Structures are given as C-alpha cells and as structure tokens.
C-alpha cells in the first residue's frame, strides 16, 4: 500500500514537472519574437551587380514592415482582422518596400500595428500587444508598435512604419531606439494604406545610426556627399517644461555633447510656442477661438488641437464608408474619436491647412539650412500596460503638443535614445527644416556616440537640485542680459551677465556676451579679459575671437588683433567681419 502510494506521488510529480517544462517551452515560443510579427515572409533582393560595380548599399540587412504596407500576393491587415477579411491580397508592393529590397535588404515579415494605425499606445486586442524589450511592463507605443519592437529586440536591422502624429517617433522613444520621421512628401506613399494624407510619412526604425543613414539615403535617393555642421541648436524651453522626468536628464546630455563637438556658442534657447504664434496668424486666430482656457494660453496646445482635427477629418474621409459597411468591433478610442468628428466646412478645413503651411514657413525661417531644434520626444515615460494613465486627457495633450511640431510643419525629426531613467527608456528629438533630411541624419550620426556617453554620465550622476537650479538661474540671467543689450542698456546687461557668471562660471557664452557690453561702453581691457576667459573655456567661440580682436585693436595691439581675426576665419571661413577687419589692419600696419 505504501509502495503504491509512493509510486502515485512519483507519477504526479513527474506529471507536474512535465507540465511546467511544456509551459516554459510554450511561453518561450510565444515570446520568441516579442509578439512583433503578424506574418513571416521573405522578399529577397536582386542579385549583386557584376564587378567593378559596387554591391547594393543595404546588402546583408534584414527588415520588417508595419502591416499597412502592400506586399504583392499578401493580405494587408491594417491592425484589424475584419480589414484583412474584406480586402483582396495586394497586386503590387509598396514603393518604399521595393526601394529597400532593390537596395539589397531582405524583408522578413509584417509587424503589428494598432487598429487602423490610429492609437498611440501600441496595444492591439486582436493580434496582441508586442512586448516592449526596453520596459516589458510598459506599452511599446504606436501605431507602429511591432516595427519598433522588432528592431529593439534585435530581430531585424531596421523596419518601416507610418508616422502620422507620432507613430514612429513615440514607439522609438518608448522602446529606446532611433526613429526617423522624414520631411512630409519626401518618400512616396504609393502602396500604403492612408491614415491622414496631409500628415502621413513613411518613417523607419534602427538601433545603429549608420544603418539608419544608409536606409534613409536609399529611401530618399540621396547621394553621399560631404557633411556640414550645425551652426545653431535651439533648446525649446517651453517644450521641456512639459516633461515629467528631471529636465536635465534629457537636456544636459544634448548640451554637453554640443559643447564638446561644436562649442557652446551654437546653443540658443527659444520659447517655441510664442515664436510659432508670432509667425502663424491663422494659428493665433484659431487659438483665440478655443473654448478651453488652457488652449488660449498655449499655442502648442492649439497646434495639437488643429492636428487632431485634421487627423479626424481625413481619417473619417478615408475610412468612414468601410466602418459603416462592415461594422467592425473597434477600439473605444477610435469609436470616441469618430463620434467627436464635427461637420467641418471647406473654409474651416482650409484654415487647418493654412496653419500647417504657416508653421512650416515659420520653422524653416527659424532653422534655415544649418539649425537643429531640440525637443523631448514625449513628456511622460511609457505608461504601464493596462494602466489608466494613457487614457487621460492630460497625457494625450502633452504627447500631442510635442508631436504636433513636426507633424503640422512637415519638418523632419529624429528620436534619439538617451539610456534609462527609473527603468524606463529616455529619449530626445532633433528637428530640422522641411527638406533638411540629409543634414539631420548626418548630424545625428556625428553626435550619436557622444550623446550616449553623456547620457551614461547623466544617468550615473545624481546632481543636486541646487546645482540644476543654479544652471537654470544662470540661463535666465543671461537671457535678461540679452534683452537689456538689445535695449542698449549696457551696464544693466553687464550686471545680468555678471550674475550668470557667478551662478555658472564655466560658460564661455556668458563671458563673451559681457565682453560685447564692455565694448559698447569703451571698457576695452575688461572686454579683452572676458574674451580671453571665454576662449579658454571654448576654443571654437568665434564671437569671442572677433570681440577680442576689436578690443585689442582699440588698445593698439594690432598684431594680436590681426591674429584673432585670422583665427576667427579659420573657424568660420565665410565670416565677412573677420575678413574685412583682418585685411584692413594688415594694409594699415603691415
């Protein structure tokens, strides 16, 4: 009896062990691709050209595409099984997919998108929500969630997705990888299901900036040419005020990297909302008509609202007929948005397009050919799976305020990862003018390694709030000094710059700016001393060399003045002031 009982327990133990082993194997099989793919396939590139022609530029790379791209012979699901059920297999392949395949890459599958590529959470009740490799308990972001996860999990070298109001930028930020939204219209949409054509762009994900650069060159049909460095990098202070993690955790790696690579003189601060409002009269009028008081005081909130209205209008125009006909079970977010679509007149729709055109013109004017705008990718860490935070209006407003800048201007934007904060991926975004895609990608490639180094330093450094406060206070004092300088209040400007220097004595800009005010007062010795200190801190500060040259000329140190002007020309060969000053002094005293 005892022996029989013992055998029974052995058999039961073996059975339980077997079940546990099978469960682990099943779990491993289910999560092998992190839930990124809806379908595996293979599109092979053409044979390599015969020597001496160069091999295809993307040879050896694998990639995946969001399930909104047509691939000949395959159904396109658009994030909903009813869409796949009611549509035929594609008769041709999307032009963007064909371009990278012909460029040498191999397509290995289609990836999950949110229902009808609409929600930004990345969740999909039909195909499952892809697991965020960077933060498994958090949403991956969407709509191009599967494409982001496939790259983040090292399943492919790069992937293609749709970015309408953040569909590539947001999941890139949430998953801790690079995401690129090109200039609107730069890449053909042929063979891609539209969401909102006025905002839609074909974006891409990668972990390696070199891979991203090669893919972008193929997609945009760019030739590899010499790079040029940015001459101004604008920190959008009002955008950084939206974020819910320490501002310096995002901004400082960027600022330190800029100082190291280009010198602090290219750094500027901007209130982006106020600037856009001053340059976009239609947005300003639109803002004043908003019922929400908060929207009245926030141009970025109004810009986000205009973007959402345009999205709802064009999404409805494209898909309302199918929804009414098929009556699919839709995500409550989509249903609510559809119910909130108001009948808009042609005049109201035209105003939304006017806002878009004016904002594009404003940013192009601000950034020109050599400027980069720096903003957070998202204001919040990725929300928890199943959490209520992502459904909150405040969360959505903060997210759309940031994503609307590139979406409504059509400018290009890159999301760059900056490590982790509280176990969640952190990122920053760079924006260049519409058409500045090559310049933006080249800048990211140049800065990427330094950004990662500085992000690592920032993540390990527990800066006291007092130090952070001092740096911000110094910037405020400097801006007050700049304002006084513009008003020709030289001594007031000097006082503010002196205050900034006391708070942060390591800024070359503060010394150089004070020197400019000393020059206006005729205090040439003080100006020379400040410029020398600025140059000690930043060997590439062109303005400091120019101002020291001016001070030395007025003091009678002509040879030294000529040397300063000549060195300014080495740093900036097209600087007319340096060229004219050097030639004038040379002709007079040599």
GIQUIBEL-V329284 format. One record per pair of residues at least 24 apart in sequence whose ideal C-beta (glycine too) atoms are under 10 Angstrom apart, sorted by the first residue. I is the first residue (numbers start at 1). J is the second residue. If there is no record, write none. Layout:
BEGIN
I J
I J
END
This chain:
BEGIN
30 128
30 131
31 131
31 136
31 153
32 153
32 155
33 64
33 109
33 111
33 130
33 131
33 146
33 149
33 150
33 153
33 155
34 112
34 130
34 131
34 132
34 133
34 136
34 140
34 146
34 149
34 150
34 152
34 153
34 154
34 155
34 175
35 111
35 112
35 124
35 127
35 128
35 129
35 130
35 131
35 140
35 145
35 146
35 149
35 153
36 64
36 109
36 110
36 111
36 112
36 128
36 130
36 131
36 133
36 140
36 145
36 146
36 147
36 148
36 149
36 150
36 151
36 152
36 153
36 155
36 156
36 159
37 64
37 67
37 108
37 109
37 110
37 111
37 112
37 127
37 130
37 146
37 147
37 149
37 150
37 155
37 156
38 66
38 67
38 75
38 77
38 79
38 81
38 84
38 109
38 110
38 111
38 112
38 113
38 124
38 126
38 127
38 128
38 130
38 146
39 64
39 67
39 71
39 74
39 75
39 76
39 77
39 84
39 109
39 110
39 111
39 127
40 64
40 108
40 109
40 110
41 65
41 71
41 73
41 74
41 107
41 108
41 109
41 110
42 106
42 107
42 108
42 109
43 71
43 72
43 74
43 93
43 97
43 98
43 100
43 101
43 105
43 106
43 107
43 108
43 109
44 101
44 105
44 106
44 107
45 100
45 101
45 102
45 103
45 104
45 105
45 106
45 107
46 101
46 102
46 103
46 104
48 104
55 104
56 100
56 101
56 102
56 103
56 104
56 105
56 218
57 100
57 103
57 104
57 105
57 214
57 215
57 217
57 218
57 224
58 99
58 100
58 101
58 102
58 103
58 104
58 105
58 106
58 157
58 158
58 211
58 214
58 215
58 217
58 218
59 103
59 104
59 105
59 106
60 104
60 105
60 106
60 157
61 100
61 103
61 104
61 105
61 106
61 156
61 157
61 158
61 206
61 208
61 211
61 214
61 215
62 105
62 106
62 107
62 108
62 109
62 150
62 155
62 156
62 157
62 158
62 159
63 97
63 100
63 101
63 105
63 106
63 107
63 108
63 109
63 147
63 150
63 151
63 156
63 157
63 158
63 159
63 160
63 204
63 205
63 206
63 211
63 215
64 107
64 108
64 109
64 110
64 111
64 146
64 147
64 149
64 150
64 151
64 155
64 156
64 157
64 158
64 159
64 160
64 161
64 205
65 93
65 94
65 96
65 97
65 100
65 107
65 108
65 109
65 110
65 111
65 144
65 146
65 147
65 150
65 156
65 159
65 160
65 161
65 162
65 192
65 202
65 204
66 110
66 111
66 112
66 113
66 114
66 117
66 142
66 143
66 144
66 145
66 146
66 147
66 148
66 150
66 159
66 160
66 161
66 162
66 167
66 168
66 192
66 193
66 202
66 203
66 205
67 109
67 110
67 111
67 112
67 113
67 117
67 124
67 127
67 144
67 146
67 147
67 161
67 193
68 94
68 110
68 111
68 113
68 116
68 117
68 143
68 144
68 147
68 160
68 161
68 162
68 167
68 191
68 192
68 193
68 194
68 195
68 200
68 202
69 93
69 94
69 95
69 96
69 97
69 107
69 110
69 111
69 113
69 147
69 160
69 161
69 162
69 191
69 192
69 193
69 202
70 94
70 95
70 97
70 190
70 191
70 192
70 193
71 97
71 98
71 101
71 107
71 109
71 110
71 191
72 97
72 98
72 191
74 110
75 110
76 110
76 191
76 192
76 193
77 110
77 112
77 113
77 115
77 124
77 126
77 127
77 193
78 113
78 114
78 115
78 116
78 117
78 118
78 143
78 193
78 195
78 319
78 322
79 112
79 113
79 114
79 115
79 116
79 117
79 118
79 119
79 124
79 126
79 127
79 142
79 143
79 145
79 146
79 193
79 331
80 113
80 114
80 115
80 116
80 117
80 124
80 125
80 126
80 127
80 326
80 328
80 329
80 330
80 331
80 334
81 126
81 127
81 328
81 329
82 115
82 126
82 322
82 323
82 326
82 327
82 328
82 329
82 330
83 115
83 116
83 126
83 193
83 319
83 322
83 326
83 328
84 126
85 326
85 328
86 322
86 325
86 326
86 328
87 193
87 322
90 191
91 191
92 190
92 191
93 190
93 191
94 160
94 188
94 189
94 190
94 191
94 192
94 193
94 202
95 187
95 188
95 189
95 190
95 191
95 192
95 202
95 219
96 160
96 187
96 188
96 189
96 190
96 191
96 192
96 202
96 203
96 204
96 218
96 219
97 160
97 191
97 192
97 202
98 188
98 190
98 191
99 160
99 187
99 188
99 202
99 215
99 218
99 219
99 220
99 221
100 158
100 160
100 204
100 214
100 215
100 218
100 219
102 218
103 214
103 215
103 217
103 218
103 219
104 214
104 218
105 156
105 157
105 158
105 211
105 214
105 215
105 218
106 156
106 157
107 156
107 159
107 160
108 150
108 155
108 156
108 157
108 159
109 146
109 150
109 155
109 156
109 159
110 146
110 147
111 144
111 145
111 146
111 147
111 148
111 149
111 150
111 151
111 155
111 156
111 159
111 160
111 161
111 205
112 140
112 142
112 143
112 144
112 145
112 146
112 147
112 148
112 149
112 150
113 142
113 143
113 144
113 145
113 146
113 147
113 161
113 162
113 167
113 193
113 195
114 141
114 142
114 143
114 144
114 145
114 146
114 167
114 171
114 331
114 333
114 334
115 142
115 143
115 328
115 329
115 330
115 331
115 333
115 334
116 143
116 193
116 195
116 315
116 318
116 319
116 322
116 323
116 328
116 330
116 331
116 334
117 142
117 143
117 144
117 161
117 162
117 163
117 164
117 167
117 192
117 193
117 194
117 195
117 196
117 200
117 315
118 142
118 143
118 164
118 165
118 167
118 195
118 196
118 311
118 312
118 315
118 319
118 330
118 331
118 333
118 334
118 337
118 338
119 143
119 145
119 167
119 331
119 332
119 333
119 334
119 337
119 390
120 145
120 164
120 165
120 166
120 167
120 169
120 170
120 171
120 174
120 333
120 378
120 390
120 395
120 396
120 399
120 400
120 403
121 145
121 170
121 171
121 174
121 331
121 333
121 382
121 383
121 385
121 387
121 390
121 391
122 146
122 148
122 149
122 167
122 170
122 171
122 174
122 175
122 382
122 385
122 390
123 331
123 333
123 385
123 386
123 390
124 331
125 329
125 330
125 331
126 328
126 329
126 331
129 385
129 386
130 171
130 175
131 175
131 385
132 171
132 174
132 175
132 176
132 382
132 385
132 424
132 425
133 175
133 176
133 177
133 425
134 173
134 174
134 175
134 176
134 177
134 382
134 417
134 420
134 423
134 424
134 425
135 174
135 175
135 176
135 381
135 382
135 384
135 385
135 420
135 422
135 423
135 424
135 425
136 385
137 382
137 384
137 385
137 386
137 387
137 423
137 424
138 174
138 175
138 381
138 382
138 383
138 384
138 385
138 387
138 390
138 423
138 424
138 425
139 170
139 171
139 174
139 175
139 382
139 383
139 384
139 385
139 386
139 387
139 389
139 390
140 170
140 171
140 174
140 175
140 382
140 385
141 166
141 167
141 168
141 169
141 170
141 171
141 172
141 173
141 174
141 175
141 179
141 377
141 378
141 382
141 383
141 390
141 399
141 425
142 166
142 167
142 168
142 170
142 171
142 174
143 167
143 168
143 170
143 171
143 195
144 168
144 169
144 170
144 171
144 172
144 179
144 203
144 204
144 205
145 170
145 171
145 174
145 175
146 171
147 171
147 172
147 175
147 179
147 203
147 204
147 205
148 172
148 173
148 174
148 175
148 176
148 177
148 179
148 205
148 415
149 174
149 175
149 177
149 205
150 175
150 205
151 175
151 177
151 178
151 179
151 204
151 205
151 206
151 207
151 208
151 211
151 212
152 176
152 177
152 205
152 207
152 417
152 425
153 177
154 207
156 205
156 206
156 207
157 205
157 206
157 207
157 208
157 211
157 212
157 214
157 215
158 204
158 205
158 206
158 207
158 208
158 211
158 212
158 214
158 215
158 216
159 203
159 204
159 205
159 206
159 215
160 187
160 192
160 202
160 203
160 204
160 205
160 215
160 219
161 201
161 202
161 203
161 204
161 205
162 189
162 192
162 193
162 194
162 195
162 196
162 200
162 201
162 202
162 203
163 195
163 199
163 200
163 201
163 202
163 203
163 204
163 403
163 406
163 407
163 413
163 415
164 194
164 195
164 196
164 197
164 198
164 199
164 200
164 201
164 203
164 307
164 310
164 311
164 314
164 315
164 403
164 407
165 195
165 196
165 199
165 200
165 304
165 307
165 308
165 310
165 311
165 399
165 400
165 403
165 404
165 406
165 407
165 408
166 199
166 203
166 307
166 377
166 378
166 399
166 400
166 402
166 403
166 404
166 406
166 407
166 413
166 415
167 195
167 199
167 200
167 201
167 203
167 403
167 407
168 201
168 202
168 203
168 204
168 205
168 413
168 414
168 415
169 203
169 377
169 378
169 402
169 403
169 406
169 407
169 413
169 414
169 415
169 427
169 429
170 377
170 378
170 382
170 399
170 402
170 403
170 415
170 427
171 203
171 205
171 382
171 415
172 203
172 204
172 205
172 206
172 377
172 378
172 414
172 415
172 416
172 417
172 425
172 427
172 429
173 376
173 377
173 378
173 381
173 382
173 402
173 415
173 416
173 417
173 418
173 424
173 425
173 426
173 427
173 428
173 429
174 377
174 378
174 380
174 381
174 382
174 383
174 415
174 424
174 425
174 427
175 205
175 207
175 382
175 415
175 417
175 425
175 427
176 207
176 382
176 415
176 417
176 418
176 419
176 420
176 424
176 425
176 426
176 427
177 205
177 206
177 207
177 208
177 212
177 415
177 416
177 417
177 425
177 427
178 204
178 205
178 206
178 207
178 208
178 209
178 211
178 212
178 414
178 415
178 416
178 417
178 427
178 441
178 444
178 448
179 203
179 204
179 205
179 206
179 212
179 377
179 413
179 414
179 415
179 416
179 417
179 427
179 429
180 204
180 205
180 206
180 209
180 212
180 213
180 215
180 216
180 219
180 412
180 413
180 414
180 415
180 437
180 440
180 441
180 444
181 403
181 406
181 407
181 410
181 411
181 412
181 413
181 414
181 415
181 429
181 431
181 437
182 216
182 219
182 220
182 406
182 410
182 411
182 412
182 413
182 414
182 434
182 435
182 437
182 440
182 441
183 220
183 360
183 406
183 409
183 410
183 411
183 412
183 413
183 432
183 433
183 434
183 435
183 436
183 437
183 440
184 356
184 360
184 406
184 407
184 408
184 409
184 410
184 411
184 412
184 434
184 435
185 410
185 434
185 435
186 216
186 219
186 220
186 221
186 222
186 410
186 412
186 434
186 435
186 437
187 216
187 219
187 220
187 221
187 437
188 219
193 318
193 319
194 314
194 315
194 317
194 318
194 319
195 311
195 314
195 315
195 318
195 319
196 307
196 310
196 311
196 312
196 313
196 314
196 315
196 316
196 317
196 318
196 407
197 314
197 315
197 317
197 318
198 307
198 310
198 311
198 313
198 314
198 349
198 352
198 353
198 356
198 407
198 408
198 410
199 307
199 310
199 311
199 314
199 315
199 356
199 403
199 404
199 406
199 407
199 408
199 410
200 311
200 314
200 407
201 406
201 407
201 410
201 412
201 413
203 412
203 413
203 414
203 415
205 415
207 417
208 445
208 448
209 414
209 416
209 441
209 442
209 444
209 445
209 446
209 447
209 448
209 449
209 451
209 452
210 445
210 448
212 414
212 441
212 444
212 445
212 448
213 438
213 441
213 442
213 444
213 445
213 448
214 441
215 441
216 412
216 414
216 437
216 438
216 440
216 441
216 442
217 437
217 438
217 441
219 437
220 412
220 437
220 438
220 441
222 437
222 438
222 441
223 438
224 438
224 442
225 438
225 442
226 442
227 438
227 439
227 441
227 442
227 443
227 445
227 446
228 369
228 370
228 438
228 439
228 442
228 443
229 261
229 262
229 263
229 266
229 370
229 439
229 442
229 443
229 446
229 447
230 258
230 261
230 262
230 266
230 367
230 369
230 370
230 371
230 372
230 430
230 432
230 439
230 440
230 442
230 443
230 446
230 447
231 262
231 265
231 266
231 368
231 369
231 370
231 371
231 372
231 542
231 572
232 262
232 265
232 266
232 267
232 268
232 270
232 366
232 367
232 368
232 370
232 371
232 372
232 373
233 257
233 258
233 262
233 266
233 267
233 268
233 367
233 370
233 371
233 372
233 373
233 374
233 430
233 443
233 447
234 266
234 267
234 268
234 269
234 270
234 272
234 275
234 366
234 367
234 371
234 372
234 373
234 374
234 375
234 431
235 267
235 268
235 269
235 270
235 272
235 372
235 373
235 374
235 375
235 475
236 269
236 270
236 271
236 272
236 273
236 275
236 300
236 373
236 374
236 375
236 376
236 402
236 405
236 429
236 431
237 269
237 270
237 271
237 272
237 273
237 375
237 472
237 475
237 476
237 479
238 269
238 270
238 271
238 272
238 273
238 274
238 275
238 298
238 299
238 300
238 375
238 401
239 270
239 271
239 272
239 273
239 300
239 373
239 374
239 375
239 376
239 379
239 398
239 401
239 402
239 405
239 429
240 269
240 272
240 374
240 375
240 376
240 379
240 402
240 428
241 271
241 376
241 379
242 298
242 300
242 375
242 376
242 378
242 379
242 380
242 397
242 398
242 399
242 401
242 402
243 375
243 376
243 377
243 378
243 379
243 380
243 381
243 398
243 402
243 426
244 376
244 378
244 379
244 380
244 381
244 395
244 398
245 376
245 379
245 380
245 381
245 421
245 422
245 424
245 426
246 421
246 426
246 458
246 463
246 465
246 468
247 376
247 468
247 472
248 458
248 461
248 463
248 465
248 467
248 468
248 471
248 472
249 418
249 419
249 420
249 421
249 422
249 426
249 428
249 455
249 458
249 459
249 461
249 463
249 468
250 374
250 375
250 376
250 377
250 418
250 421
250 426
250 427
250 428
250 429
250 455
250 458
251 374
251 376
251 418
251 428
251 458
251 468
251 471
251 472
252 418
252 454
252 455
252 457
252 458
252 461
252 463
252 468
252 471
253 416
253 418
253 419
253 426
253 428
253 447
253 450
253 451
253 452
253 453
253 454
253 455
253 456
253 457
253 458
253 459
254 372
254 374
254 416
254 418
254 428
254 430
254 447
254 450
254 451
254 454
254 455
254 458
255 374
255 454
255 471
256 450
256 451
256 453
256 454
256 455
256 457
256 458
257 446
257 447
257 448
257 449
257 450
257 451
257 452
257 453
257 454
257 455
258 372
258 374
258 447
258 450
258 451
258 454
259 450
259 454
259 506
259 507
259 508
259 509
259 537
259 538
259 540
260 447
260 450
260 453
260 454
261 443
261 446
261 447
261 450
261 451
261 540
262 443
262 446
262 447
262 538
262 540
263 508
263 509
263 537
263 538
263 539
263 540
263 541
263 542
263 544
263 571
264 506
264 507
264 508
264 509
264 510
264 512
264 534
264 537
264 538
264 540
264 541
265 508
265 509
265 512
265 534
265 538
265 540
265 541
265 542
265 543
265 544
265 571
266 370
266 371
266 372
266 509
266 540
266 541
266 542
267 374
267 475
267 507
267 509
268 371
268 374
268 482
268 509
269 374
269 475
269 476
269 478
269 479
269 482
270 366
270 373
270 374
271 299
271 300
272 299
272 300
272 303
272 362
272 363
272 366
272 373
272 375
272 401
272 405
272 431
273 297
273 298
273 299
273 300
273 301
273 302
273 303
273 401
273 405
274 299
274 300
275 299
275 362
275 363
275 365
275 366
276 300
276 302
276 303
276 355
276 358
276 359
276 362
276 363
276 366
276 404
276 405
276 408
276 409
277 302
277 303
277 359
277 362
278 362
279 358
279 359
279 361
279 362
279 363
279 365
279 366
280 306
280 354
280 355
280 356
280 357
280 358
280 359
280 360
280 361
280 362
280 363
280 408
280 409
281 354
281 355
281 358
282 306
282 350
282 351
282 352
282 353
282 354
282 355
282 356
282 357
282 358
282 359
283 351
283 352
283 354
283 355
283 356
283 358
283 359
283 362
283 408
284 355
284 358
285 351
285 354
285 355
286 348
286 351
286 352
286 354
286 355
287 355
289 351
292 397
294 394
294 397
295 397
298 397
298 401
299 359
299 401
300 375
300 397
300 398
300 400
300 401
300 402
300 404
300 405
301 397
301 398
301 400
301 401
301 404
302 355
302 401
302 404
303 355
303 356
303 359
303 400
303 401
303 404
303 405
303 407
303 408
303 409
304 396
304 397
304 398
304 399
304 400
304 401
304 402
304 403
304 404
304 405
304 407
304 408
305 397
305 400
305 401
305 404
306 351
306 352
306 353
306 354
306 355
306 356
306 359
306 404
306 408
307 352
307 355
307 356
307 359
307 400
307 401
307 403
307 404
307 405
307 407
307 408
308 337
308 340
308 396
308 397
308 400
308 404
309 340
309 341
309 342
309 344
309 348
309 349
309 351
309 352
309 355
310 344
310 349
310 352
310 353
310 355
310 356
310 407
310 408
311 337
311 341
311 352
311 400
311 407
312 337
312 338
312 340
312 341
312 342
312 344
313 341
313 342
313 343
313 344
313 348
313 349
313 352
314 349
314 352
315 341
316 341
316 344
317 341
317 349
332 391
333 390
333 391
333 396
352 408
355 408
355 409
356 407
356 408
356 409
356 410
357 408
357 409
357 410
358 408
358 409
359 404
359 405
359 406
359 407
359 408
359 409
359 410
359 411
360 408
360 409
360 410
360 411
360 433
360 434
361 409
361 434
362 409
363 405
363 406
363 408
363 409
363 410
363 411
363 431
363 432
363 433
363 434
364 409
364 410
364 411
364 432
364 433
364 434
364 435
364 436
365 433
366 431
366 433
367 409
367 411
367 431
367 432
367 433
367 434
367 436
367 439
367 440
368 432
368 433
368 436
369 432
369 433
369 435
369 436
369 439
370 432
370 433
370 436
370 439
370 443
371 431
371 432
371 433
371 436
371 439
372 414
372 430
372 431
372 432
372 433
372 436
372 439
372 440
372 443
372 444
372 447
373 405
373 406
373 409
373 411
373 413
373 429
373 430
373 431
373 432
373 433
374 416
374 428
374 429
374 430
374 431
375 401
375 402
375 403
375 405
375 406
375 413
375 428
375 429
375 430
375 431
376 401
376 402
376 415
376 426
376 427
376 428
376 429
377 402
377 403
377 413
377 414
377 415
377 416
377 417
377 418
377 425
377 426
377 427
377 428
377 429
377 430
378 402
378 403
378 415
378 425
378 426
378 427
378 429
380 424
381 420
381 421
381 422
381 423
381 424
381 425
381 426
382 424
382 425
383 424
402 429
403 429
405 429
405 431
406 431
406 432
406 434
409 433
409 434
410 434
410 435
411 435
411 436
411 437
411 440
412 436
412 437
412 438
412 439
412 440
412 441
413 440
414 440
414 441
414 443
414 444
414 445
414 448
415 444
416 444
416 447
416 448
416 451
416 452
416 455
417 448
417 451
417 452
417 455
418 451
418 452
418 454
418 455
418 456
418 458
418 459
419 451
419 452
419 454
419 455
419 456
419 457
419 458
419 459
419 460
420 455
420 459
421 455
421 458
421 459
426 455
426 458
426 459
427 455
428 455
467 504
469 503
470 502
470 503
470 504
471 500
471 503
471 504
471 506
471 507
472 503
472 504
473 499
473 500
473 502
473 503
473 504
474 499
474 500
474 501
474 502
474 503
474 504
474 505
474 506
474 507
474 510
475 500
475 503
475 504
475 507
475 509
475 510
476 500
476 503
477 501
477 502
477 503
477 504
477 510
478 503
478 504
478 507
478 509
478 510
478 513
478 514
481 510
481 513
481 514
481 516
481 517
482 513
482 516
484 517
485 513
485 514
485 516
485 517
485 520
488 517
488 520
489 517
489 520
490 516
490 517
490 518
490 519
490 520
490 521
490 522
490 523
491 517
491 518
491 520
491 521
492 517
493 517
493 518
493 520
493 521
494 518
494 520
494 521
494 523
494 526
494 530
497 530
501 530
501 533
505 533
505 537
506 537
506 538
507 534
507 537
507 538
508 533
508 534
508 535
508 536
508 537
508 538
508 539
508 540
508 541
508 543
508 544
509 534
509 537
509 538
509 541
509 543
509 544
510 534
510 537
511 535
511 536
511 537
511 538
511 541
511 544
511 547
512 537
512 538
512 541
512 542
512 543
512 544
512 545
512 546
512 547
512 548
513 543
513 544
513 547
514 547
515 543
515 544
515 546
515 547
515 548
515 550
515 551
516 543
516 544
516 546
516 547
516 550
518 547
518 551
519 547
519 548
519 550
519 551
519 554
522 554
523 551
524 548
524 550
524 551
524 552
524 553
524 554
524 555
524 556
524 557
525 551
525 554
525 555
526 551
527 551
527 552
527 554
527 555
528 552
528 554
528 555
528 557
528 560
528 561
528 564
531 564
535 564
535 567
539 567
539 571
540 570
540 571
540 572
541 568
541 571
542 567
542 568
542 569
542 570
542 571
542 572
542 575
542 577
542 578
543 568
543 572
543 575
543 577
544 568
545 569
545 570
545 571
545 572
545 575
545 578
546 571
546 572
546 575
546 577
546 578
546 581
549 577
549 578
549 581
549 582
549 585
550 577
550 581
552 585
553 581
553 584
553 585
553 589
556 589
558 585
558 586
558 588
558 589
558 590
559 585
559 589
559 590
561 585
561 589
562 586
562 589
562 590
END
